[in-house]
Amino acid sequence: MFDSTEITIVSGLPRSGTSLMMQMLDRGGIPALTDEIRTADTDNPQGYFEYERVKQTRDDPSWLDHADGKVVKMVSSLLYDLPTTHSCRVLFMRRDIDEILDSQEKMLTRLGRPAARREDIKQAFSVHLDRLLQWLPTQEHLQVLQVSYNDLFVSPNEEIGKVTRFLDRELDLPAMVDVIDPGLYRNRSSDISV
Amino acid sequence: MAKVMLDNNLYDRAKQAAAKNGYSSVDELIATAVENEIKRIGEADAEKQVADQLRGLGYIE
């Protein structure tokens, strides 16, 4: 049953659709906890929906005291830092790994930063996800639903239905569906059609 | 089969630990320990690579 003090976390690898899910939930009725320090750009035209303080969660988790009933975005590796004192429902975004890496490489190029060798970082992310997805179900303070970014574009109503059932909240479904803009689905694998 | 060298004291402790924890032999205990350590090192390397990538993308500090 919905608990108004519960915190919703949107997580996943960078470029797995976390900003899209943040926007969907915000429009659907769960206010996003953001500081808008990182503003919209070519990589995320609708904005990043980030909150800088999540990066310091291990040393200072006090921001969680102001996150009741809100949704906040955390990159996958930061989930380990969440204190057990707060219950969170985690929507973990999954996306084709080659699409993720295509998008990350473009973003790194735009930022003028070096990209790791594709096969090396692909293997590293695989180990990272295996370890994290084995750890998450063992954490009593975290409930987790994996959401496919790719499936959101194929069958949005079905996927949003899974999200609302998991969150156990009444949300504005048409508003959430409206956020899904196939034009923003770039770096698409050739074998996935929408 | 390759062989490894252990000093006698460590071998005796390994023998006791193997017997106490249900290993069929010291060889089995050592093989398990080596497998676990290789896995741990692989995970640590992977997490470091992931952290470098996330830092480069601006998602962690």
Chai-1 contact restraints between the chains, C-beta under 6 A:
chainA,res_idxA,chainB,res_idxB,connection_type,confidence,min_distance_angstrom,max_distance_angstrom,comment,restraint_id
A,P14,B,L57,contact,1.0,0.0,6.0,A-B,restraint_1
A,P14,B,Y59,contact,1.0,0.0,6.0,A-B,restraint_2
A,K55,B,I60,contact,1.0,0.0,6.0,A-B,restraint_3
A,K55,B,E61,contact,1.0,0.0,6.0,A-B,restraint_4
A,V75,B,L54,contact,1.0,0.0,6.0,A-B,restraint_5
A,V75,B,Y59,contact,1.0,0.0,6.0,A-B,restraint_6
A,L108,B,G56,contact,1.0,0.0,6.0,A-B,restraint_7
A,R113,B,G56,contact,1.0,0.0,6.0,A-B,restraint_8
A,A116,B,Q53,contact,1.0,0.0,6.0,A-B,restraint_9
A,I121,B,Q53,contact,1.0,0.0,6.0,A-B,restraint_10
A,A124,B,A46,contact,1.0,0.0,6.0,A-B,restraint_11
A,A124,B,Q49,contact,1.0,0.0,6.0,A-B,restraint_12
A,A124,B,V50,contact,1.0,0.0,6.0,A-B,restraint_13
A,V127,B,E43,contact,1.0,0.0,6.0,A-B,restraint_14
A,V127,B,A46,contact,1.0,0.0,6.0,A-B,restraint_15
A,H128,B,A46,contact,1.0,0.0,6.0,A-B,restraint_16
A,H128,B,V50,contact,1.0,0.0,6.0,A-B,restraint_17
A,R131,B,E43,contact,1.0,0.0,6.0,A-B,restraint_18
